């Protein structure tokens, strides 16, 4: 997925009720640039939740930290989820593989239903 597509998915999730294809057809260049500014200045709900949870995790870790074993405090960034990293890619599946598995499941499921 390209950065452009990711941005469209983010806008679509904010608006709701539109597919990315519909959004591409309706969104003007000016409106798209305004969305870019908005998304830069105001993180998405998902991003804010990630930050809040990472903050709580760092707080708990620091409360329970043994300063003799770890002299420096934990940072929020130590607990932030990291997307699109090599580690993250190990767990991602190819969309074609996902579709193949869904088709296999549907065939199995449908064969068990007596009509």
N, C-alpha and C positions, 0 to 999 in steps of 0.2 A: 504494500500500500504506500502510495506516495504521500508526501507532506501535504500536498494540495487536497488529496482525498481525505486525509485525517482531519484537516480543517473543516471540510464539508460535513463530515460525520459529526464533528463537535457542534457545528452550527445547527445541523438537523436535530441533534439531541436537545439543544436548547429550545428550538422552536416547537418541536413536536408536531406530529401529524403530516409531515412531509418526508418523502423519501429523498435520498441524495440526488437521484435523477431529477425529481421535480424541483429540488432546490437549485440545481445547476441551470435549469431552464428559466427559473423565475428571478434569481438573484442578479441584481445589476452590479457593475464593477464598483460603483460608489458604495453601495450597501455592503459589498464584500469587504471593501477596505475599512469601512466603519466596524464591521464585525472583527476584523483583524486587530484593530485598536482596542476594542472592547475586550477581546479574549486575552490580549497582552496585559491589560491593566487589571482585569478582574478574573482571577482563576476560576475554573469550572468547579462545580460542587464536588466532583470526584477528586480533583486536585486538593481542594480545601480539606476534604475528609482525610485524604492521605497525609496531609501535613499535620492535621490535628491528632491523628492516631500515632504518627511518628513522634510528635511532641510528647504525648502521654507515655509512649514506650521509653523514650529517653529519660523522662522524669522518673518512671518506675525503676529503670536500670540504674540511674544515679542514686536513688534512695537506697538501693540494695548493693551498690558498688563497694567493693573492698578496695579502699584507696591504696593499700599496700600492693595489691596485685595489679591494679589499673590506676595510675596516678592522675591521668587526665579524664575529665568527665566525658560522658557520652554526648554526642551531638544529635540533633534532629536528623541530620543527613545520614547518620548511621542506621536509621530505621526506615528511611524512605524506600518505597518500592522502586525498583529500577526496571524500566521497560525498554524493550528493543536492545538488550545487551546480548552478548554471546551466551551468557548463562540463561537468559530468558528464552532465547531461540531454541534451546535444547528441548523445551517443553511445548513449543508451538508445533502444530501439525500443518501439513500442506493442505490447503483448501480442497484440492482434488481428493486427497485421502479421506478427509472428513466427509465429503459428499459420497464417496464410495462406501464408507462405513454406514452412513445414514441410509443409503439405498439397500444395503445388505440387511440392516435392521428392519427396514420397512417391509422387505420381501418376507423375512422370517415372521414378523408380526402378522402380516396379512395372510400368510399361509396357515396360521393357527386359528384365524377367525373363520368359523363355518358360516357360509352364506345360505 
